[in-house]
Amino acid sequence: MNDPEVLVIGGGAAGLFCARTAALRGLRVELLEHSSRPGNKILISGGGRCNFTNTGATAANYITSGSPHFVKSSLARYSSADFLSLVERHGIAWHEKKLGQLFCDVSSKQILRLLEDECADSGVTITVDCQVTSVVRSPDGNWVVTTSLGVKTARSLVIATGGLSFPKLGATPFGYHIAKQFGVPLVPTRPGLVPLTLSQTAYGAFIALSGLSVDCETYGVPEAPRFRENVLFTHRGLSGPSILQISNYLKHGESFRINLLPGVDALEFLRSNRAGGKELKTVLKQIFPERFIQAWLPEEVRSRQVAQLPQKDLELLAARLNAWEVTPNGEEGYPKAEVTLGGVNTSVLSSKTLECREVPGLFFIGEVVDITGWLGGYNFQWAWSSGYASGQSV
């Protein structure tokens, strides 16, 4: 068999899509995956239904330490509408859950099957259980990749090995090692879209709320927009979509705010419930479950009548309802993180091709790059878009 012209290391969403795209151009492409099958992270995504894209994906939905415009070229060349068209061509039923988030009606297995079928139809060779032990550049400019299954040679090498999240699924720092080996700068990595932990001393009362979900708005972190989605209380802290979103912007030791009454002026709400001798806990039960009120509201004021509260106390309570300040003491780490922040610095990559400017023939795509999308299908779209851009250029 002839050596491949393109070697893709990593059988996740970005790697599979790049391999398929390159092969459709008539190139000989081989994809190397160290696990026993490709697409492990795809299978568990979206609760097993795969949030495969977001119809509203723009550069504003991505975080990078480099230029905020970097993703524009890839997103323009392969959009969410393009991937949706491919999904429909494969007869996969889908639905929009909310906020432009598209999911499979049946199973994430359908997206993986789509990718595998596309690779098979275009002639991609997928080699699994293949451990890469070394990567060198030969004098003639080709890449020589030594693996547990022999030596592979190619003129283009694509690193699509992902980040560090979900280590149980096989996540490794391999891509970062390759970057360091060839002098490609890295932005320090940390868990992204990750649940936050709270001090038991300061927030111990909220342990009893584990499993409770409340419609809230998180905000108050520099450069972060407001995120209105649910906050989920856990036995160790806070999770849920709104928390995962804000976690991407939160630095260690930094506080943020939770608006427990999004879209409502809490002071006006409390004032409007002064009549009739209503107790504070009764008023708040219109909105919150009783166990939340017990944990969140100090015992000494729960049974106070709203009308009896001094103006200063009413204002303090309203401020806490609209701007509850929370200071996490940490986060749940890579095992619970959806993605990895940081990675290969975009300043050394072509935004059009994802090729290293100083190392011709070496490409970095997907999560290994310092590009992180919001929760809601944005990271899959970056995988498709960066996979397509590199696949068109290798």
C-alpha positions in Angstrom: 0.0 0.0 0.0 1.3 3.5 -0.8 2.1 5.8 2.1 -0.6 8.3 2.9 -0.2 11.9 1.7 -1.9 13.1 4.8 -1.7 11.7 8.4 -4.3 12.8 10.9 -3.6 12.0 14.5 -6.8 11.9 16.6 -10.1 10.3 15.8 -12.5 12.8 17.4 -14.9 15.2 15.6 -12.2 17.5 14.1 -9.9 14.7 13.0 -12.6 12.6 11.3 -14.0 15.7 9.5 -10.5 16.8 8.4 -9.7 13.3 7.1 -13.0 13.1 5.2 -12.6 16.5 3.7 -9.0 15.9 2.5 -9.9 12.5 1.1 -12.7 14.1 -0.9 -10.0 16.0 -2.7 -8.5 12.8 -3.9 -5.7 12.6 -1.4 -4.5 9.4 0.4 -5.5 10.0 4.0 -4.9 7.8 7.1 -6.3 8.6 10.5 -4.6 7.2 13.6 -6.6 6.7 16.8 -5.0 5.4 20.0 -8.3 4.1 21.4 -10.1 1.0 20.2 -12.6 3.1 18.2 -12.9 6.7 17.1 -15.4 9.3 18.4 -15.7 8.3 22.1 -16.4 11.9 23.1 -19.0 12.3 20.4 -21.0 9.3 21.8 -21.4 10.8 25.3 -22.1 14.3 24.1 -25.5 16.0 24.6 -26.7 13.4 27.0 -26.2 10.8 24.3 -28.0 12.9 21.6 -25.1 15.0 20.5 -25.6 18.8 20.4 -23.9 18.7 17.0 -24.0 22.5 16.1 -25.5 25.8 16.9 -27.3 27.8 14.3 -26.1 31.1 15.8 -22.4 30.3 15.9 -20.3 33.4 15.3 -16.8 34.5 16.5 -18.5 36.2 19.5 -19.2 32.7 20.9 -15.6 31.7 21.2 -12.9 32.5 23.7 -9.2 32.7 22.7 -6.1 34.4 24.1 -5.3 35.6 20.6 -7.3 37.5 18.0 -11.0 37.2 18.6 -11.3 37.3 14.8 -9.3 34.1 14.3 -12.3 31.8 14.0 -14.1 33.9 11.4 -12.4 32.4 8.4 -13.1 28.8 9.3 -16.7 29.5 10.4 -17.4 31.3 7.1 -15.9 28.5 5.0 -17.9 25.8 6.7 -21.0 27.0 8.7 -23.5 25.4 10.9 -25.9 25.4 7.9 -23.4 23.4 6.0 -23.1 20.7 8.6 -26.9 20.6 9.1 -27.2 20.0 5.4 -24.9 17.0 5.7 -26.9 15.7 8.7 -30.1 15.9 6.7 -28.4 14.2 3.7 -27.7 11.3 5.9 -31.4 11.1 7.0 -30.7 12.0 10.6 -33.7 13.5 12.4 -32.9 16.4 14.6 -34.5 19.1 16.7 -33.7 22.5 18.2 -33.7 22.3 22.0 -33.2 26.0 22.7 -31.0 28.9 21.8 -30.1 27.5 18.4 -28.8 24.2 19.9 -29.4 21.3 17.5 -29.6 17.7 18.8 -30.2 14.3 17.2 -33.7 13.0 17.9 -32.4 9.5 18.4 -28.7 9.1 19.3 -25.3 10.6 19.1 -24.3 7.3 17.5 -25.8 8.7 14.3 -23.3 11.5 14.1 -20.4 9.1 14.6 -21.9 6.8 11.9 -22.2 9.8 9.6 -18.5 10.6 10.0 -17.4 7.0 9.7 -19.5 6.6 6.5 -18.2 9.8 5.0 -14.6 8.6 5.7 -15.3 5.2 4.3 -16.9 6.6 1.2 -14.1 9.0 0.5 -11.4 6.4 1.0 -10.0 7.3 4.4 -8.0 4.6 6.2 -8.9 4.6 9.9 -6.3 2.8 12.1 -7.3 2.2 15.7 -5.4 0.9 18.7 -2.4 2.8 17.3 -0.1 4.5 19.7 2.2 7.2 18.3 5.7 7.0 19.9 7.6 9.6 17.9 7.2 12.3 15.3 10.2 13.6 13.3 10.7 15.6 10.2 12.9 13.9 7.5 15.4 15.9 5.5 13.1 15.8 2.5 10.4 17.6 4.5 8.1 14.6 5.0 6.7 13.6 8.4 7.9 10.3 9.8 5.6 9.0 12.5 6.6 5.9 14.5 3.7 4.0 16.0 3.0 0.7 17.7 1.9 -0.6 14.3 4.9 0.5 12.3 6.3 3.6 10.7 4.1 6.0 8.7 5.3 8.7 6.3 3.3 11.6 5.0 3.9 15.1 3.6 1.2 16.7 5.8 0.5 16.0 9.5 -2.7 17.1 11.3 -2.8 17.1 15.1 -6.4 16.6 16.2 -5.8 15.0 19.5 -8.2 17.2 21.6 -7.7 18.6 25.1 -7.5 17.2 28.6 -11.2 16.9 29.5 -12.7 13.5 30.1 -9.5 11.6 30.7 -11.5 8.4 31.2 -12.3 8.6 27.5 -8.6 8.6 26.6 -7.8 12.4 26.6 -4.0 12.9 26.7 -1.6 15.9 26.4 -0.1 14.4 23.2 -0.9 17.4 21.0 0.7 19.8 23.4 3.9 17.6 23.5 4.1 17.8 19.7 3.6 21.5 19.7 6.5 21.9 22.2 8.7 19.6 20.2 8.4 21.8 17.2 8.6 25.1 19.0 4.9 25.9 18.7 3.9 28.2 21.6 1.1 27.2 24.0 -1.4 29.1 26.0 -1.6 27.5 29.5 -4.5 25.1 29.8 -7.3 24.7 32.4 -10.7 23.1 32.6 -13.5 24.8 30.7 -17.3 24.5 30.9 -16.8 23.0 34.3 -18.9 22.8 37.5 -17.7 25.0 40.4 -17.0 24.0 44.0 -18.0 26.0 47.1 -16.5 26.3 50.5 -18.5 24.1 52.9 -17.9 26.7 55.6 -19.5 29.5 53.7 -22.0 27.6 51.6 -22.7 24.5 53.7 -26.5 25.2 53.9 -26.8 24.6 50.1 -25.7 21.0 50.3 -29.3 20.1 51.0 -30.2 21.6 47.6 -28.3 19.0 45.6 -30.2 18.2 42.5 -32.3 21.4 42.5 -32.2 23.5 39.4 -33.2 27.2 39.2 -33.7 29.6 36.3 -31.0 32.3 36.9 -28.7 34.7 35.2 -24.9 34.6 35.8 -22.8 37.7 35.3 -20.3 40.0 36.8 -17.0 38.7 35.4 -14.9 40.9 33.1 -15.4 40.2 29.4 -18.1 37.7 30.1 -21.7 38.3 28.8 -24.7 37.5 30.9 -25.8 33.9 30.7 -29.5 33.1 31.4 -30.0 29.4 31.8 -30.4 27.1 34.8 -28.1 26.8 37.8 -27.9 23.4 39.3 -27.0 22.9 42.9 -24.7 19.9 43.6 -23.3 18.3 46.7 -20.0 20.1 46.2 -21.2 23.4 44.6 -22.8 24.7 41.5 -23.3 23.4 38.0 -25.9 23.6 35.2 -25.6 25.5 31.9 -25.4 29.0 33.3 -22.5 28.0 35.6 -20.6 26.1 33.0 -20.8 29.1 30.7 -19.5 31.6 33.2 -16.7 29.2 34.3 -14.9 29.8 31.1 -14.3 33.4 32.1 -13.8 33.0 35.8 -10.3 33.2 37.2 -9.3 31.4 40.4 -10.5 33.2 43.5 -12.7 35.5 41.5 -16.4 36.2 42.4 -19.4 36.4 40.1 -23.0 37.2 40.6 -26.2 35.3 40.2 -29.5 37.1 39.4 -32.1 34.9 41.0 -34.9 37.0 39.4 -33.8 37.5 35.8 -35.9 40.1 34.1 -37.5 41.2 37.3 -36.7 44.2 39.5 -36.5 42.5 42.9 -37.1 45.7 44.9 -40.3 46.4 43.0 -41.4 42.8 43.3 -41.0 42.9 47.1 -42.8 46.3 47.4 -45.7 45.0 45.3 -46.2 42.2 47.9 -46.3 44.4 51.0 -50.1 44.3 51.3 -52.0 41.7 53.2 -49.4 40.9 55.9 -47.6 38.4 53.7 -44.6 36.7 55.2 -41.4 36.9 53.2 -41.1 33.2 52.8 -44.7 33.1 51.4 -43.9 35.8 48.9 -40.7 34.0 47.7 -42.6 30.7 47.4 -44.3 32.2 44.3 -41.0 31.8 42.6 -38.7 29.4 44.5 -39.1 25.9 46.0 -39.4 25.9 49.7 -36.1 24.1 50.3 -34.3 26.8 48.4 -35.9 29.5 50.5 -34.8 27.6 53.7 -31.2 27.4 52.5 -30.9 30.8 51.0 -32.9 33.0 53.3 -31.7 33.6 56.9 -34.0 32.0 59.4 -34.5 35.2 61.4 -36.2 36.9 58.4 -38.2 34.0 56.8 -41.3 34.6 58.8 -41.1 38.4 58.9 -43.9 40.2 57.1 -42.7 42.1 54.0 -44.5 45.2 55.2 -42.5 45.1 58.5 -39.1 45.0 56.9 -37.2 48.3 57.2 -36.5 50.0 53.8 -32.7 49.3 54.2 -33.3 45.5 54.8 -35.7 45.4 51.9 -33.1 47.0 49.6 -30.4 44.6 50.9 -32.6 41.6 50.2 -33.5 42.9 46.8 -29.9 43.4 45.9 -29.1 39.9 47.0 -31.9 38.5 44.8 -30.7 40.4 41.7 -27.0 40.2 42.5 -26.2 37.3 44.8 -22.4 37.3 45.0 -20.7 33.9 45.0 -17.0 33.1 45.4 -16.1 29.5 44.3 -13.1 27.9 46.0 -12.3 25.8 42.9 -13.8 23.7 40.1 -14.3 20.0 39.5 -11.3 19.6 37.2 -10.8 17.9 33.8 -12.9 14.7 34.7 -16.0 16.9 34.8 -15.0 19.6 32.3 -16.7 19.7 28.9 -13.7 21.2 27.2 -10.1 22.5 27.7 -9.3 26.2 27.7 -5.9 27.2 26.2 -3.7 25.1 23.9 -1.9 25.9 20.7 -1.5 29.7 20.4 -3.4 30.9 17.4 -0.8 33.6 16.7 1.4 31.0 14.9 -1.4 29.4 12.9 -3.0 30.5 9.6 -6.6 31.4 10.3 -7.5 30.2 6.8 -5.7 26.8 6.9 -4.8 26.0 10.5 -1.2 25.4 9.4 1.8 26.5 11.4 3.5 29.3 9.7 6.9 28.4 11.0 6.5 24.6 10.5 5.0 24.0 7.0 3.0 20.9 6.7 2.0 20.8 10.4 -1.6 21.6 11.2 -3.5 21.9 14.6 -7.3 21.7 14.7 -10.2 21.3 17.1 -9.8 21.5 20.8 -6.0 21.3 20.9 -6.0 24.9 19.6 -6.6 27.8 22.0 -10.2 28.2 20.8 -13.0 27.4 23.2 -16.7 27.8 22.3 -19.7 28.3 24.6 -21.8 25.4 25.7 -24.5 24.6 23.2 -22.9 23.0 20.0 -20.3 25.7 19.4 -17.3 23.4 20.1 -18.6 20.8 17.7 -19.0 23.5 15.1 -15.4 24.6 15.6 -14.4 20.9 15.1 -16.3 20.8 11.8 -15.1 24.2 10.6 -11.4 23.8 11.6 -11.5 20.2 10.2 -12.9 21.5 6.9 -10.4 24.4 6.6 -7.4 22.2 7.2 -8.8 19.3 5.1 -9.1 21.8 2.2 -5.5 22.8 2.6 -3.3 19.8 3.6 
